[in-house]
Amino acid sequence: MTTYITAFLCVLGLAIGQILFKMSATELTRGGSFFDMKFASILFAAICLYGITSGVWVWVLQKVELGRIYPLMALAFVFVPLGSNLFLGESFNRQYGIGVIFIVLGVVLAASS
């Protein structure tokens, strides 16, 4: 069970990393330079988070078959748009909500098999 919780946290970490990458891209547009401190610090945080998460994911793969754990990665398609809505003010429509339901059902179905 600990392995599945860790895998879930990896997916969450990757989703947060995507939000940070978007924030750094926005900051690069505003600042106009790769030497802008705000841009560089956000990008650095995203890269660090991705690195740590990747390392932890390798640990997860030592414990569980890839085919059994990888369906959890589909949750990133849920977390990233939700995070973009909460932190970046981006919107999504009803079709997205229906898609999220199908993704979550698919993950539950795959994980329980």
C-alpha positions in Angstrom: 0.0 0.0 0.0 2.9 2.4 0.8 4.2 1.9 -2.8 0.8 2.9 -4.3 0.7 6.0 -2.0 4.3 6.9 -3.1 3.3 6.4 -6.8 0.3 8.7 -6.3 2.6 11.3 -4.7 4.9 10.9 -7.8 2.0 11.7 -10.1 1.1 14.6 -8.0 4.7 15.8 -8.0 4.9 15.6 -11.8 1.6 17.5 -12.1 3.0 20.3 -9.8 6.1 20.3 -11.9 4.0 20.9 -15.0 2.3 23.8 -13.3 5.7 25.2 -12.3 7.0 24.8 -15.9 4.0 26.8 -17.1 4.6 29.5 -14.5 8.2 29.7 -15.6 7.2 30.1 -19.2 4.8 32.9 -18.2 7.5 34.6 -16.2 10.0 34.3 -19.1 7.4 36.1 -21.3 7.0 38.8 -18.7 10.7 39.2 -17.9 12.0 38.6 -21.4 15.2 37.0 -20.3 16.6 33.7 -19.2 18.6 35.6 -16.6 15.4 36.9 -14.8 15.6 35.6 -11.2 11.9 34.9 -10.9 11.9 32.9 -14.1 15.1 31.0 -13.2 14.0 30.2 -9.6 10.6 28.8 -10.8 12.3 26.8 -13.6 14.9 25.5 -11.1 12.1 24.4 -8.7 10.3 22.5 -11.5 13.5 20.7 -12.7 14.4 19.7 -9.1 10.9 18.5 -8.4 10.9 16.4 -11.7 14.3 15.0 -10.8 13.3 14.0 -7.3 10.0 12.6 -8.5 11.8 10.6 -11.2 14.1 9.1 -8.6 11.3 8.1 -6.4 9.4 6.6 -9.4 12.4 4.3 -10.0 12.0 3.1 -6.4 8.3 2.5 -7.0 9.2 0.5 -10.1 11.5 -1.8 -8.0 8.4 -2.7 -6.0 5.6 -3.1 -8.5 5.2 -4.2 -12.1 5.1 -1.3 -14.5 1.8 -2.5 -16.0 0.1 -2.5 -12.7 1.3 0.9 -11.5 1.5 3.0 -14.7 -2.2 3.5 -15.0 -1.9 5.9 -12.0 0.0 8.2 -14.4 -3.3 8.9 -16.1 -4.2 10.9 -13.0 -1.8 13.6 -14.2 -4.5 14.4 -16.9 -6.7 15.2 -14.0 -4.3 17.0 -11.7 -2.6 19.3 -14.2 -5.8 21.0 -15.6 -7.2 21.3 -12.0 -4.0 22.9 -10.9 -3.9 25.2 -13.9 -7.4 26.3 -13.0 -6.6 26.8 -9.3 -3.2 28.5 -9.7 -3.2 29.9 -13.2 -6.8 30.9 -13.7 -7.2 28.7 -16.8 -10.6 27.3 -17.4 -12.0 24.0 -18.7 -15.5 23.0 -19.9 -18.0 20.3 -19.1 -16.5 17.9 -21.6 -13.3 18.0 -19.6 -15.3 17.1 -16.5 -16.8 14.1 -18.2 -13.4 13.1 -19.4 -12.0 13.3 -15.9 -14.8 10.9 -14.7 -13.8 8.4 -17.4 -10.1 8.7 -16.5 -10.7 8.1 -12.8 -12.9 5.2 -13.5 -10.3 3.7 -15.8 -7.6 4.1 -13.2 -9.7 2.5 -10.6 -10.6 -0.3 -12.9 -7.0 -0.9 -14.0 -5.6 -0.7 -10.4 -8.1 -3.1 -9.1 -7.4 -5.8 -11.7 
